[in-house]
Amino acid sequence: MIALGFDDAQKDAAVKRYCAEHGIRKVFVLSPARFRFECSFDAVEYVDWTDIIRYRFYYRLLQEIDNATLVVVNECLRTQNRYDLTYNCIRNFLNQTRHQLVFQRLPIIDTFDDFMVLFDFDTRSRWKRESWRPEFRNEIELVIQPLAPTLRRIDVPTDAKTREAYAREKRKLIDNIGLRDPHTIPRNLHLFAGKLKLRHVAPEHRYVGRNNRFKLPNLETYDTVQGAGERTVFEFCHRFIDFADFLAATNNTDVSALVSDLKVDEWYFDRFARWTDRIRDAYAALHG
């Protein structure tokens, strides 16, 4: 079964129910440490995402997993490469048993093709080299709790001095880009309006940003934010998976963002708004 949008309590309940119905003796939970949930089954072992490919885990699990074992694949959609080494290791574990549960907060990282990673986990990779077809919906048990995020903007006006400095910085970045990743330009420019956004930070609210260079006590970074509760986006991260992780770690669905009138801020907001549209389209495709 693939379950989209489950919280920790629902994941635990699903595992306990499955174990009771199928006479499971042991559960292996494969999960990034950040998203590990407490499983109340008596015999459970957690294997961190980074340990899956390590010899001391990989070969032992191949020996221990059998048809009395449940493998739980929890929040393991970590890369868009369907043939990633860690994915291949997980698939080998799943070939050792008939029993698996696949939990994922959102169905994609960026494009609908990403869902095929989860599909492969649940189908023993029988269609590993094929793209999604509507009839594949009949090949999986899929439970969906749609959690497509919505983005709301909080406009932050800039002044002429800031816009002039921004134009100079943009020109400098473009002139010196050389052979570096072109995305270096928007990543750096997006930090430019930070000082102006400070005046819009409310002490009673919580925020998330790329770093805490302003030493705000109520701001967390994308790689450390944890715990349920709303956060306002001080600035967007660059990678979609980091934003998906932020949503999963905080249970956020309705997100406000500080957006200046600099073009790069507009670009980031529009970029992530289109991403939320792709998530909704993915749900629509899966519903058939």
RAMODA-V630861 format. One record per backbone hydrogen bond with DSSP energy under -1.0 kcal/mol. CO is the residue of the C=O (numbers start at 1). NH is the residue of the N-H. If there is no record, write none. Layout:
# RAMODA-V630861
co=CO nh=NH
co=CO nh=NH
This chain:
# RAMODA-V630861
co=1 nh=102
co=2 nh=143
co=3 nh=104
co=4 nh=145
co=7 nh=11
co=8 nh=12
co=9 nh=13
co=10 nh=14
co=11 nh=15
co=12 nh=16
co=13 nh=17
co=14 nh=18
co=15 nh=19
co=16 nh=20
co=17 nh=21
co=18 nh=22
co=19 nh=24
co=26 nh=70
co=27 nh=45
co=28 nh=72
co=29 nh=47
co=30 nh=74
co=32 nh=35
co=33 nh=36
co=43 nh=27
co=45 nh=29
co=47 nh=31
co=48 nh=51
co=51 nh=54
co=54 nh=57
co=54 nh=58
co=55 nh=59
co=57 nh=61
co=58 nh=62
co=59 nh=63
co=60 nh=64
co=61 nh=65
co=66 nh=69
co=68 nh=25
co=68 nh=26
co=70 nh=28
co=71 nh=101
co=72 nh=30
co=73 nh=103
co=76 nh=78
co=80 nh=82
co=81 nh=84
co=84 nh=88
co=85 nh=89
co=86 nh=90
co=87 nh=91
co=88 nh=92
co=89 nh=93
co=90 nh=94
co=91 nh=95
co=93 nh=96
co=94 nh=97
co=99 nh=71
co=101 nh=73
co=102 nh=3
co=103 nh=75
co=104 nh=5
co=111 nh=114
co=112 nh=115
co=113 nh=116
co=114 nh=117
co=115 nh=119
co=116 nh=120
co=117 nh=121
co=118 nh=122
co=120 nh=125
co=123 nh=126
co=125 nh=128
co=127 nh=130
co=133 nh=136
co=134 nh=137
co=135 nh=138
co=136 nh=139
co=141 nh=2
co=143 nh=4
co=150 nh=255
co=152 nh=257
co=154 nh=259
co=156 nh=261
co=159 nh=163
co=160 nh=164
co=161 nh=165
co=162 nh=166
co=163 nh=167
co=164 nh=168
co=165 nh=169
co=166 nh=170
co=167 nh=171
co=168 nh=172
co=169 nh=173
co=170 nh=174
co=171 nh=175
co=172 nh=176
co=174 nh=177
co=177 nh=180
co=181 nh=184
co=182 nh=185
co=183 nh=187
co=184 nh=188
co=185 nh=189
co=186 nh=190
co=189 nh=192
co=191 nh=194
co=193 nh=197
co=194 nh=198
co=197 nh=200
co=198 nh=201
co=202 nh=205
co=206 nh=232
co=207 nh=220
co=208 nh=234
co=208 nh=235
co=209 nh=222
co=212 nh=215
co=216 nh=219
co=218 nh=207
co=220 nh=209
co=221 nh=224
co=221 nh=225
co=232 nh=208
co=233 nh=258
co=239 nh=243
co=240 nh=244
co=241 nh=245
co=242 nh=246
co=243 nh=247
co=244 nh=248
co=245 nh=249
co=246 nh=250
co=247 nh=251
co=249 nh=227
co=250 nh=229
co=253 nh=150
co=255 nh=152
co=256 nh=233
co=257 nh=154
co=259 nh=156
co=262 nh=266
co=263 nh=267
co=264 nh=268
co=265 nh=269
co=266 nh=270
co=267 nh=271
co=268 nh=272
co=269 nh=273
co=270 nh=274
co=271 nh=275
co=272 nh=276
co=273 nh=277
co=274 nh=278
co=275 nh=279
co=276 nh=280
co=277 nh=281
co=278 nh=282
co=279 nh=283
co=280 nh=284
co=281 nh=285
co=282 nh=286
co=283 nh=287
